[in-house]
């Protein structure tokens, strides 16, 4: 089964739930920071998670988030759109956070192999804020729903993001 995402919903195996997406909707991602959720079909590369907050069972590769782990979102870096560790002199996003948005993160293969500078980075499926606030391009759902999906997805599960008017 595949994960389907449109403007307001994520569907997986007849399980349809509310989601939130980038502030500027779904479309062709033009550049870093454009607030667009990219349309297309993607693979889930791996799962990042907070071992101190969640217990995960999944068929996918899991990586426990450490305090020094970050995601490079600086096009000037050779490590652009990659998981890296502090200390790091380029612009980046912290993965170890006080709030729970990154307790579980499905890393999508958007703009990887090859990585194109400034095309966009860090497209994830992660935990939504309580008010379902729009994201900077990611997809976000409730934590308990993400936990349920993580248990069921397989290594060949695809994420299909489409713009349904």
DRENZAGU-779882 format. One line per 8 residues: number of its first residue (from 1); their letters; for each residue x, y, z of N, C-alpha, C. Coordinates in Angstrom, 3 decimals, decimal comma. Each point is the difference from the previous one (the first is absolute). Example, Ala and Ser with C-alpha at 12.3 -4.5 7.8 and 13.67 -1.06 7.14 Angstrom:
REM DRENZAGU-779882
1 = as = 13,190/-5,690/7,800/-0,890/1,190/0,000/0,900/1,200/0,000; -0,350/1,050/-0,720/0,820/1,190/0,060/-0,770/1,090/0,730 $
END
This chain:
REM DRENZAGU-779882
1 = xxxxxxxx = 0,844/-1,191/0,000/-0,844/1,191/0,000/0,883/1,246/0,000; -0,539/1,063/-0,567/0,728/1,260/-0,070/-0,707/1,074/0,814; 0,746/1,003/0,380/-0,551/1,142/0,723/-0,361/1,059/-1,032; -1,246/0,441/0,015/-0,470/1,043/-0,915/-0,247/1,273/0,800; 0,474/1,122/-0,533/-0,161/1,272/0,706/-0,559/1,028/-0,968; -1,102/0,652/0,422/-0,472/1,159/-0,741/-0,118/1,167/0,977; -0,747/1,021/-0,345/-0,011/1,247/0,768/-0,248/-0,173/1,507; -0,987/-0,770/0,371/-0,383/-0,096/1,413/0,074/-1,400/0,595 $
9 = xxxxxxxx = 0,278/-1,012/-0,834/-0,077/-1,369/0,495/1,176/-0,854/-0,421; 0,331/-0,930/0,888/0,965/-1,055/-0,280/-0,794/-1,299/0,059; 0,146/-0,832/-1,030/-0,717/-1,273/-0,056/1,013/-1,132/-0,109; -0,228/-1,024/0,840/0,846/-1,185/-0,050/-0,870/-1,213/0,312; -0,117/-0,887/-0,983/-0,720/-1,253/0,216/-1,396/0,233/0,604; -0,798/0,828/-0,651/-1,376/0,340/0,419/-0,050/0,770/1,317; 1,117/0,497/0,453/0,110/0,772/1,232/0,192/1,452/-0,435; -1,035/0,834/0,125/0,052/1,377/-0,475/0,018/0,947/1,195 $
17 = xxxxxxxx = 1,045/0,815/0,075/0,158/0,894/1,141/0,343/1,420/-0,453; -0,277/0,929/0,883/0,315/1,394/-0,262/1,514/0,196/0,020; 0,475/0,837/-0,918/1,417/0,371/0,005/0,121/1,490/-0,302; 1,172/0,514/0,228/0,289/1,369/-0,401/1,240/-0,040/-0,892; 0,093/0,998/-0,872/1,082/0,043/-0,995/0,650/1,384/0,029; 0,858/0,272/-0,959/0,687/1,283/-0,088/-0,955/1,179/-0,139; 0,423/1,147/0,504/-0,824/1,217/0,009/-0,478/0,403/-1,393; 0,765/-0,318/-1,037/-0,378/0,375/-1,371/-0,587/-1,170/-0,790 $
25 = xxxxxxxx = -0,400/-1,072/0,712/-0,679/-1,113/-0,648/0,933/-1,007/-0,645; -0,601/-0,824/-0,877/0,733/-1,043/-0,719/0,282/0,504/-1,410; 1,207/-0,222/-0,475/0,339/0,450/-1,348/1,409/-0,397/-0,370; 0,516/0,643/-1,044/1,378/-0,238/-0,433/0,914/0,843/0,873; 0,814/-0,667/0,784/0,910/0,701/0,901/1,080/0,657/-0,832; 0,132/1,314/0,161/0,944/0,760/-0,818/1,333/0,218/0,716; -0,064/0,298/1,318/1,243/0,319/0,694/-0,133/-0,193/1,504; 1,137/-0,035/0,668/0,070/-0,096/1,454/-0,820/1,118/0,633 $
33 = xxxxxxxx = -0,855/-0,364/0,957/-0,750/1,005/0,737/-1,237/0,540/-0,681; -0,462/-0,637/-1,092/-1,177/0,523/-0,716/-1,335/-0,397/0,638; 0,024/-0,788/1,083/-1,185/-0,392/0,771/-0,974/-0,882/-0,777; 0,493/-0,658/-1,050/-0,822/-0,895/-0,823/0,297/-1,451/0,365; -1,059/-0,808/0,110/0,156/-1,447/0,133/0,127/-0,541/-1,422; 1,094/-0,684/-0,301/0,213/-0,428/-1,392/-0,951/-1,112/-0,425; -0,564/0,147/-1,211/-0,822/-1,091/-0,522/0,920/-1,022/-0,655; -0,467/-1,250/-0,021/0,806/-1,059/-0,590/-0,104/-1,277/0,811 $
41 = xxxxxxxx = 0,824/-0,959/-0,369/0,041/-1,292/0,677/1,380/-0,176/0,629; 0,009/-0,369/1,275/1,247/-0,079/0,742/0,093/-1,294/0,792; 1,234/-0,371/0,322/0,254/-1,140/0,884/0,282/0,538/1,393; -0,237/-0,847/0,988/0,378/0,344/1,366/1,401/-0,568/0,200; 0,987/0,883/0,163/1,401/-0,428/0,117/0,251/-0,700/1,340; -0,477/0,607/1,082/0,164/-0,556/1,339/-0,870/0,787/0,965; -0,024/-0,450/1,238/-0,790/0,663/1,042/0,946/0,540/1,063; -0,174/1,275/0,322/0,687/0,600/1,134/-0,987/0,020/1,161 $
49 = xxxxxxxx = 0,470/-0,242/1,206/-0,936/0,007/1,133/0,713/0,288/1,308; -0,787/0,477/0,964/0,501/0,267/1,343/-0,199/-1,244/0,853; 1,080/-0,708/0,252/-0,037/-1,245/0,756/-0,506/0,216/1,430; 0,217/1,189/0,538/-0,446/0,307/1,362/-1,497/0,312/0,071; -0,671/0,119/-1,161/-1,416/0,367/-0,022/-0,916/-1,024/-0,667; 0,531/-0,797/-0,914/-0,839/-0,979/-0,709/0,710/-1,339/-0,135; -0,806/-1,045/-0,028/0,508/-1,339/-0,308/-0,543/-0,331/-1,390; 0,900/-0,302/-0,912/-0,407/-0,223/-1,385/0,221/-1,435/-0,432 $
57 = xxxxxxxx = -0,987/-0,515/-0,710/0,160/-1,269/-0,709/-0,255/0,318/-1,458; 0,972/-0,331/-0,833/-0,133/0,288/-1,430/0,925/-0,897/-0,800; -0,387/-0,231/-1,238/0,848/-0,760/-0,922/1,064/0,896/-0,632; -0,143/1,309/0,155/0,965/0,943/-0,570/1,161/0,237/0,961; 1,107/0,471/-0,567/1,171/0,331/0,818/-0,347/1,173/0,913; 0,369/-0,147/1,275/-0,273/1,028/0,998/1,307/0,583/0,511; -0,019/1,323/0,209/1,162/0,687/0,545/-0,473/0,830/1,190; 0,533/-0,287/1,178/-0,361/0,756/1,199/0,639/1,385/-0,063 $
65 = xxxxxxxx = -0,798/1,035/0,243/0,496/1,379/-0,037/0,813/0,276/1,264; 1,227/0,461/-0,218/0,892/0,409/1,095/-0,015/1,531/0,082; 0,424/0,532/1,126/-0,023/1,457/0,204/0,831/0,772/-1,027; 1,027/-0,630/-0,556/0,878/0,691/-0,946/-0,404/-0,205/-1,469; -1,139/-0,629/-0,252/-0,409/-0,269/-1,383/-0,814/1,160/-0,566; 0,335/0,355/-1,242/-0,666/1,097/-0,700/-0,211/-0,398/-1,459; -0,796/0,790/-0,700/-0,198/-0,209/-1,442/0,488/1,254/-0,704; 0,935/-0,156/-0,922/0,554/1,147/-0,720/-0,994/0,502/-1,047 $
73 = xxxxxxxx = -0,374/1,298/0,126/-0,882/0,605/-1,005/0,675/1,215/-0,648; 1,321/-0,017/0,008/0,781/1,093/-0,581/0,583/-0,427/-1,346; -0,505/0,590/-1,104/0,491/-0,380/-1,333/1,503/0,224/-0,208; 0,625/0,796/0,857/1,435/0,257/-0,135/0,849/-1,171/0,495; -0,618/-0,910/0,730/0,735/-1,121/0,587/0,029/-1,215/-0,923; 1,102/-0,749/0,073/0,095/-1,278/-0,726/-0,931/-1,038/0,615; -0,452/0,227/1,226/-0,894/-0,916/0,718/-1,470/0,426/-0,122; -0,300/0,863/-0,974/-1,367/0,483/-0,197/-1,001/-1,157/-0,105 $
81 = xxxxxxxx = -1,105/0,137/0,714/-1,088/-0,987/0,025/0,466/-1,355/0,529; 0,829/0,039/1,050/0,478/-1,227/0,631/-0,023/0,122/1,516; -0,073/-1,159/0,630/0,127/-0,103/1,442/1,466/0,209/0,362; 0,269/0,929/0,899/1,372/0,276/0,430/0,024/0,199/1,520; 1,185/0,202/0,548/0,149/0,177/1,448/0,704/1,313/0,305; -0,325/0,539/1,169/0,684/1,189/0,499/1,389/-0,390/0,486; 0,971/0,870/-0,009/-0,068/1,377/-0,479/-0,046/0,068/-1,528; -0,702/1,015/-0,505/-0,217/0,139/-1,440/-0,165/1,483/-0,300 $
89 = xxxxxxxx = 0,770/0,508/-0,957/0,017/1,455/-0,200/-1,070/0,514/-0,965; -0,706/-0,904/-0,672/-1,008/0,441/-0,958/-1,397/0,025/0,626; -0,941/0,648/-0,688/-1,389/0,079/0,450/-0,587/-1,404/0,101; -0,801/-0,217/1,051/-0,529/-1,349/0,222/-1,267/0,060/0,853; -0,649/-1,140/0,083/-1,206/-0,152/0,800/0,299/-0,996/1,119; -0,313/0,387/1,235/0,213/-0,907/1,136/-1,044/-1,108/-0,041; 0,423/-1,208/0,268/-0,917/-1,136/0,027/-0,429/-0,352/1,426; 0,862/0,257/0,964/-0,295/-0,286/1,407/-0,660/1,247/0,573 $
97 = xxxxxxxx = -1,326/-0,067/0,195/-0,762/1,178/0,398/-0,782/-0,214/1,275; -0,317/1,129/0,639/-0,816/-0,063/1,217/-1,433/-0,411/-0,357; -0,570/0,621/-1,050/-1,354/-0,383/-0,423/0,061/-1,362/-0,705; -1,152/-0,609/-0,232/-0,010/-1,388/-0,493/-0,068/-0,148/-1,523; 0,119/1,074/-0,756/-0,188/-0,089/-1,457/0,965/-0,978/-0,671; 1,191/-0,151/0,545/0,972/-0,921/-0,584/0,203/-1,256/0,856; -1,001/-0,376/0,782/0,095/-1,257/0,745/0,059/-1,193/-0,953; -0,715/0,105/-1,136/0,025/-1,020/-1,060/0,077/0,752/-1,324 $
105 = xxxxxxxx = 0,974/-0,354/-0,831/0,207/0,679/-1,275/0,225/-1,038/-1,088; -0,875/-0,007/-1,000/0,236/-0,824/-1,189/0,742/0,882/-0,997; 1,219/-0,371/-0,337/0,830/0,780/-0,908/-0,306/-0,434/-1,432; -0,531/0,927/-0,796/-0,312/-0,303/-1,409/1,216/0,301/-0,869; 0,101/-0,696/-1,126/1,178/0,152/-0,859/-0,124/1,169/-0,981; -0,735/1,033/0,370/-0,088/1,197/-0,840/1,375/0,660/-0,124; 0,378/0,327/-1,233/1,264/0,676/-0,320/1,227/-0,735/0,543; -0,010/-1,315/-0,179/1,160/-0,826/0,366/0,339/-0,855/-1,222 $
113 = xxxxxxxx = 1,255/-0,246/-0,201/0,471/-0,859/-1,112/-0,541/0,399/-1,366; 0,440/1,053/-0,604/0,982/0,944/0,522/-0,679/1,112/0,817; 0,780/0,636/0,845/-0,480/1,165/0,744/0,324/1,237/-0,823; -1,029/0,794/-0,255/0,209/1,243/-0,756/-0,025/1,171/0,980; 1,050/0,789/-0,019/0,140/1,138/0,907/-1,200/0,930/-0,099; -0,525/0,383/1,157/-1,105/0,952/0,135/-1,353/-0,497/-0,513; -0,121/-1,268/-0,331/-1,257/-0,561/-0,510/-0,993/-0,285/1,134; 0,499/-0,097/1,221/-0,862/-0,289/1,142/0,553/-1,172/0,785 $
121 = xxxxxxxx = -0,239/0,029/1,304/0,555/-1,039/0,866/-0,955/-0,317/1,134; 0,316/-1,068/0,704/-0,713/-0,379/1,232/-1,506/-0,135/-0,225; -0,394/-0,788/-0,992/-1,427/-0,278/-0,193/-0,306/-1,281/0,772; -0,760/0,186/1,071/-0,282/-1,072/0,947/-1,505/-0,192/0,185; -0,362/-1,162/0,544/-1,321/-0,170/0,609/0,294/-0,059/1,492; -0,577/0,926/0,760/0,297/0,075/1,429/-1,259/0,291/0,811; 0,171/0,181/1,292/-1,119/0,236/0,915/-0,510/1,428/-0,172; -1,327/0,139/-0,094/-0,631/1,313/-0,156/-0,034/0,745/1,328 $
129 = xxxxxxxx = 0,018/1,324/-0,100/-0,227/0,818/1,192/-1,473/-0,136/0,362; -0,331/0,276/1,254/-1,380/-0,190/0,482/-1,040/0,729/-0,840; 0,340/1,170/-0,495/-0,945/0,788/-0,797/0,072/-0,298/-1,505; 0,753/-1,023/-0,374/0,200/-0,368/-1,408/0,521/1,181/-0,822; 0,896/0,766/0,609/0,625/1,131/-0,681/0,709/-0,486/-1,268; -0,111/0,790/-1,064/0,656/-0,351/-1,269/1,514/-0,118/0,199; 0,640/-0,791/-0,855/1,441/-0,258/0,117/0,784/0,835/-1,010; 1,305/-0,207/-0,015/0,858/0,669/-0,982/0,168/-0,851/-1,263 $
137 = xxxxxxxx = -0,778/-1,080/-0,109/0,066/-0,870/-1,176/-0,215/-1,464/0,334; 0,100/-0,337/1,272/-0,207/-1,381/0,442/-1,487/-0,346/0,064; -0,256/-1,266/0,287/-1,352/-0,491/0,269/-0,016/-0,346/1,479; -1,065/0,373/0,712/-0,061/-0,271/1,435/-1,357/-0,593/0,370; 0,045/-1,010/0,883/-1,212/-0,661/0,494/0,139/-0,220/1,512; -1,100/-0,417/0,633/0,038/-0,253/1,446/0,983/-1,121/0,328; 0,610/0,104/1,166/1,040/-0,945/0,411/-0,518/-1,438/0,053; -1,174/-0,212/0,597/-0,506/-1,375/0,126/-0,308/-0,587/-1,375 $
145 = xxxxxxxx = -0,390/0,848/-0,950/-0,270/-0,494/-1,356/1,307/-0,324/-0,729; 1,006/0,794/0,211/1,305/-0,270/-0,598/0,588/-1,298/0,556; -0,163/-0,220/1,296/0,457/-1,257/0,606/-0,684/-1,207/-0,644; -1,291/0,121/-0,241/-0,761/-1,093/-0,624/0,517/-0,287/-1,423; 0,235/1,043/-0,768/0,483/-0,155/-1,378/1,411/-0,607/-0,018; 0,862/0,462/0,903/1,381/-0,494/0,058/0,040/-1,514/0,204; -0,922/-0,521/0,788/-0,044/-1,452/0,242/-0,363/-0,782/-1,261; -0,741/0,620/-0,905/-0,524/-0,716/-1,165/0,776/0,197/-1,298 $
153 = xxxxxxxx = 0,726/1,104/-0,131/0,686/0,250/-1,268/1,128/-1,004/-0,231; 0,293/-0,195/-1,276/1,043/-0,945/-0,406/1,103/0,753/-0,737; 1,079/-0,679/-0,269/1,127/0,647/-0,676/-0,364/0,475/-1,413; -1,004/-0,619/-0,617/-0,382/0,421/-1,356/-1,201/0,952/-0,010; -0,443/0,459/1,170/-1,113/0,947/0,055/0,421/1,319/-0,650; -0,826/0,521/-0,867/0,233/1,283/-0,667/-0,902/1,052/0,620; 0,452/1,239/-0,034/-0,802/1,142/0,427/-0,349/0,796/-1,246; -1,291/0,080/-0,298/-0,458/0,723/-1,195/-0,690/1,285/0,433 $
161 = xxxxx = 0,599/1,126/-0,354/-0,542/1,309/0,353/-0,563/0,621/-1,260; -1,275/0,337/0,053/-0,628/0,575/-1,196/-0,902/1,161/0,381; -0,182/0,886/-0,937/-0,803/1,200/0,215/-1,391/-0,250/-0,548; -0,938/-0,209/0,887/-1,390/-0,257/-0,410/-0,786/1,271/0,240; -0,392/0,636/-1,049/-0,731/1,288/0,108/-1,405/-0,227/0,496 $
END
